[in-house]
C-alpha cells in the first residue's frame, strides 16, 4: 500500500481552509487578518510577511494532514476535525499562546479565546474534508490508498 499526496488539492484545501479560518475569525473579532497582522508585528516584517506566513502555514498543515489522514480514525469529517483539534491544542493552546504571553489556551486574554480558536480551526477543517479524497481504491486488482 502506497500513499500519494495530491499536492494541488492539498495546496488548494490549505488556502481555502485558511480563508475559512479568517472569515470565522472576522465574525468573532470584527478584524480581518488579525493573525497575519500579529505575525507581521511580532516579527517586525509587516503585514505582507504575516499574510504569507499565515497562508503558508495553512498550506503546510493541509499537506501534513493529507499525508496522515489515511491513518486517522473515522469518517472524513471526523478525521479532519480530530486533526484540527489536535493541532489547535498542541500548537496553539500549549505553544503559540504561551509564547505570546497569553497563557495556556489564551486564557490570560479571555475565557472565550479557547472557544474562538477551536471554532476557527474547525472551519479550517471543512475544505480538508471536502477537497481531499483519501479513501480506499482498487488499482489493477490490488487495493491501494490514494491521498488527496
Wavefront OBJ file of the C-alpha trace (Angstrom):
o trace
v 0.000 0.000 0.000
v 1.442 3.333 -1.050
v 0.131 6.739 -0.048
v 0.467 9.582 -2.513
v -0.432 13.170 -1.798
v -2.272 15.137 -4.447
v -0.247 18.304 -3.958
v -2.565 20.533 -5.949
v -5.609 19.541 -3.894
v -3.651 19.824 -0.641
v -2.496 23.342 -1.511
v -5.993 24.434 -2.554
v -7.503 22.914 0.601
v -4.890 24.707 2.722
v -5.560 28.092 1.134
v -9.348 27.685 1.320
v -9.130 26.341 4.872
v -7.082 29.354 5.933
v -9.593 31.634 4.229
v -12.433 29.900 6.143
v -10.396 30.339 9.347
v -10.074 34.068 8.590
v -13.772 34.502 7.761
v -14.843 32.881 11.031
v -12.252 34.974 12.848
v -13.713 38.121 11.302
v -17.178 37.208 12.595
v -15.783 36.689 16.100
v -13.346 39.606 16.266
v -14.528 42.142 13.687
v -10.964 42.258 12.345
v -9.748 40.910 9.029
v -6.337 39.199 9.092
v -5.846 39.545 12.834
v -3.389 36.641 12.881
v -1.302 37.894 9.914
v -1.195 41.363 11.499
v 0.053 39.821 14.758
v 2.672 37.758 12.901
v 3.859 40.811 10.990
v 4.023 42.902 14.153
v 5.824 40.297 16.296
v 8.428 39.615 13.602
v 8.770 43.256 12.589
v 8.364 42.235 8.946
v 4.934 43.748 8.279
v 1.542 42.573 7.130
v 2.692 41.100 3.794
v 5.021 38.729 5.636
v 2.250 37.925 8.124
v -0.197 37.033 5.339
v 2.395 34.881 3.542
v 3.343 33.136 6.781
v -0.273 32.590 7.807
v -1.364 31.128 4.455
v 1.898 29.200 4.085
v 1.240 27.610 7.475
v -2.283 26.700 6.348
v -0.895 25.005 3.233
v 1.786 23.124 5.187
v -0.785 21.870 7.705
v -3.012 20.702 4.847
v -0.123 18.788 3.275
v 0.674 17.211 6.639
v -2.983 16.281 7.060
v -3.141 14.764 3.563
v -0.199 12.537 4.479
v -1.574 11.273 7.788
v -5.340 11.274 7.101
v -5.450 7.617 5.996
v -4.078 6.638 9.422
v -6.703 8.563 11.391
v -9.892 7.056 12.772
v -13.415 7.659 11.487
v -15.225 9.231 8.566
v -13.663 12.055 6.551
v -15.241 14.850 8.602
v -14.101 13.269 11.887
v -10.542 12.804 10.624
v -10.315 16.473 9.679
v -11.912 17.578 12.968
v -9.564 15.364 15.019
v -6.543 16.735 13.148
v -7.661 20.363 13.532
v -8.462 19.861 17.215
v -5.128 18.170 17.976
v -3.226 20.846 16.065
v -5.082 23.600 17.927
v -4.402 22.141 21.361
v -0.765 21.166 20.755
v 0.454 24.042 18.613
v -1.817 26.948 19.512
v -3.004 26.446 23.086
v 0.190 24.933 24.524
v 2.817 26.587 22.312
v 1.793 29.753 20.474
v -0.387 31.403 23.139
v 2.079 30.895 25.999
v 4.886 32.104 23.726
v 2.908 35.295 23.072
v 2.251 35.820 26.790
v -1.449 34.949 26.505
v -1.212 31.923 28.816
v -2.281 28.366 28.115
v -5.141 28.332 25.573
v -5.126 32.146 25.602
v -6.982 32.219 28.907
v -4.984 35.242 30.083
v -6.752 37.220 27.348
v -10.298 35.913 27.717
v -12.152 32.723 28.629
v -13.641 32.834 25.103
v -10.268 32.554 23.348
v -10.114 28.723 23.508
v -13.625 28.510 22.049
v -12.887 31.006 19.286
v -9.609 29.345 18.308
v -11.166 25.886 18.212
v -14.117 27.019 16.086
v -11.749 28.806 13.700
v -9.698 25.634 13.278
v -12.827 23.535 12.737
v -13.732 25.952 9.930
v -10.238 25.350 8.538
v -11.029 21.608 8.520
v -14.085 21.962 6.254
v -12.133 22.315 2.971
v -9.850 19.462 4.062
v -12.947 17.268 4.328
v -14.480 18.420 1.049
v -11.413 18.674 -1.207
v -9.053 15.909 -0.080
v -10.054 12.384 -1.079
v -8.059 9.653 0.638
v -10.459 6.743 0.504
v -9.519 3.216 -0.465
v -9.438 2.465 -4.168
v -8.740 -0.615 -6.239
v -5.936 -0.296 -8.766
v -5.308 -3.178 -11.221
v -6.920 -5.677 -8.894
v -4.936 -4.512 -5.851
v -6.207 -2.405 -3.024
v -4.414 0.938 -2.775
v -4.906 4.094 -0.780
v -4.914 7.427 -2.544
v -4.204 10.564 -0.529
v -5.680 13.869 -1.658
l 1 2 3 4 5 6 7 8 9 10 11 12 13 14 15 16 17 18 19 20 21 22 23 24 25 26 27 28 29 30 31 32 33 34 35 36 37 38 39 40 41 42 43 44 45 46 47 48 49 50 51 52 53 54 55 56 57 58 59 60 61 62 63 64 65 66 67 68 69 70 71 72 73 74 75 76 77 78 79 80 81 82 83 84 85 86 87 88 89 90 91 92 93 94 95 96 97 98 99 100 101 102 103 104 105 106 107 108 109 110 111 112 113 114 115 116 117 118 119 120 121 122 123 124 125 126 127 128 129 130 131 132 133 134 135 136 137 138 139 140 141 142 143 144 145 146 147 148
